[in-house]
Amino acid sequence: MITILVVFFTTGCTPTYDEKKGYKEASINPLFPVPENAVQSELEYGNPIIKDGVKYTIKNIGGEQGLYPPEDYLAEIENWGWYELEDEQMGSMHVFNKDGTVMWLDINQDFLGLYELERNIYSKK
């Protein structure tokens, strides 16, 4: 019985992606949007070029294996003044630049990984 309750509370309480809910400022960079109802948690990373990183859990954000990122979310990021470096995309990892600040957005099936880089490694663009 306890196991059933734990499963219910851990899966039943996770919000589902819905563009109608809107967007909020990311905790690591207030100029970058994340879905309003995404639940933030810590994210471990060991890459020295990453300044900060955070995980946002939200069901159905990226489709199966993160292969289907929501186009409206990507459009909203651009509405906030970011532009995607499409040539730098690697699988589910999207790269965005705004005024020399670079963000990596890793869109997965039920969560986002968001990373701000220490420096712009894409300075030629």
C-alpha positions as MATLAB code, in Angstrom:
seq = 'MITILVVFFTTGCTPTYDEKKGYKEASINPLFPVPENAVQSELEYGNPIIKDGVKYTIKNIGGEQGLYPPEDYLAEIENWGWYELEDEQMGSMHVFNKDGTVMWLDINQDFLGLYELERNIYSKK';
ca = [
       0.000    0.000    0.000;
       2.789    2.428    0.862;
       4.492    1.657   -2.450;
       1.307    2.498   -4.344;
       0.991    5.809   -2.513;
       4.620    6.698   -3.208;
       4.188    5.951   -6.911;
       0.957    7.963   -7.010;
       2.459   10.995   -5.328;
       5.693   11.003   -7.304;
       4.086   10.529  -10.706;
       0.651   12.011  -10.210;
       1.959   15.354   -9.004;
       4.314   16.037  -11.894;
       2.847   18.767  -14.097;
       2.363   18.195  -17.812;
       3.647   20.600  -20.452;
       0.957   22.990  -21.655;
       1.906   26.098  -23.629;
      -1.273   27.803  -22.411;
       0.162   27.885  -18.867;
       2.801   30.350  -20.032;
       6.439   30.756  -19.142;
       8.569   32.064  -16.285;
      12.156   33.180  -15.811;
      14.741   30.429  -15.410;
      16.403   30.405  -12.015;
      19.936   30.444  -13.461;
      19.230   33.223  -15.963;
      16.090   35.377  -15.634;
      16.301   36.311  -19.312;
      15.635   32.718  -20.415;
      12.080   31.270  -20.312;
      11.015   27.897  -18.934;
       7.475   26.499  -18.796;
       5.520   28.073  -15.937;
       4.528   24.783  -14.334;
       7.930   23.066  -14.598;
       9.308   21.815  -11.271;
      12.907   22.822  -10.579;
      15.551   20.563   -9.065;
      19.324   20.476   -8.884;
      21.386   19.108  -11.714;
      24.877   17.686  -11.457;
      27.353   18.515  -14.176;
      31.100   18.238  -14.432;
      31.855   20.269  -17.521;
      34.225   23.163  -16.716;
      32.704   25.440  -19.364;
      29.316   25.330  -17.608;
      28.713   28.246  -15.263;
      25.451   26.893  -13.829;
      22.828   24.258  -14.554;
      19.343   23.313  -13.440;
      16.799   20.597  -14.157;
      13.085   21.237  -14.729;
      10.722   18.274  -14.580;
       7.599   18.492  -16.706;
       5.809   15.580  -18.387;
       5.599   15.328  -22.160;
       7.950   18.227  -22.870;
      10.041   16.454  -25.483;
       8.064   13.491  -26.697;
       9.586   10.055  -26.820;
      13.330   10.260  -26.037;
      13.217   14.042  -26.431;
      12.884   13.758  -30.203;
       9.891   16.105  -30.492;
      10.570   19.427  -28.770;
       7.530   21.708  -28.646;
       7.836   24.261  -31.432;
       5.847   26.827  -29.445;
       8.411   26.665  -26.625;
      11.297   27.165  -29.043;
       9.403   30.102  -30.561;
       8.858   31.582  -27.088;
      12.594   31.419  -26.404;
      13.154   33.418  -29.587;
      10.421   35.862  -28.527;
      12.517   36.531  -25.407;
      15.371   37.648  -27.657;
      17.417   34.454  -27.947;
      18.388   32.963  -31.275;
      19.128   29.321  -31.845;
      22.472   28.242  -33.260;
      20.891   25.445  -35.267;
      24.217   24.261  -36.721;
      25.404   23.531  -33.171;
      22.405   21.366  -32.170;
      23.370   17.844  -31.152;
      20.397   15.518  -30.713;
      18.196   16.874  -27.929;
      20.695   19.630  -27.031;
      19.733   23.042  -28.411;
      22.126   26.006  -28.296;
      20.861   29.561  -27.821;
      22.728   32.872  -27.837;
      21.697   36.320  -26.639;
      24.149   39.201  -26.476;
      27.098   36.825  -26.082;
      25.490   34.665  -23.379;
      25.102   31.033  -24.416;
      22.540   28.616  -22.995;
      22.354   24.904  -23.663;
      18.823   23.508  -23.504;
      18.624   19.726  -23.328;
      15.000   18.746  -24.016;
      14.199   15.210  -22.893;
      11.005   13.175  -22.623;
       9.886   14.471  -19.228;
      12.455   17.083  -18.242;
      14.667   19.928  -19.387;
      18.314   20.408  -18.567;
      19.321   24.063  -18.781;
      22.949   25.187  -18.669;
      24.554   28.608  -18.860;
      28.093   28.567  -20.236;
      31.016   30.385  -18.601;
      31.929   31.928  -21.911;
      30.741   31.981  -25.475;
      32.516   29.079  -27.150;
      30.645   29.943  -30.339;
      32.191   33.417  -30.650;
      32.652   33.095  -34.390;
      28.857   33.234  -34.787;
];
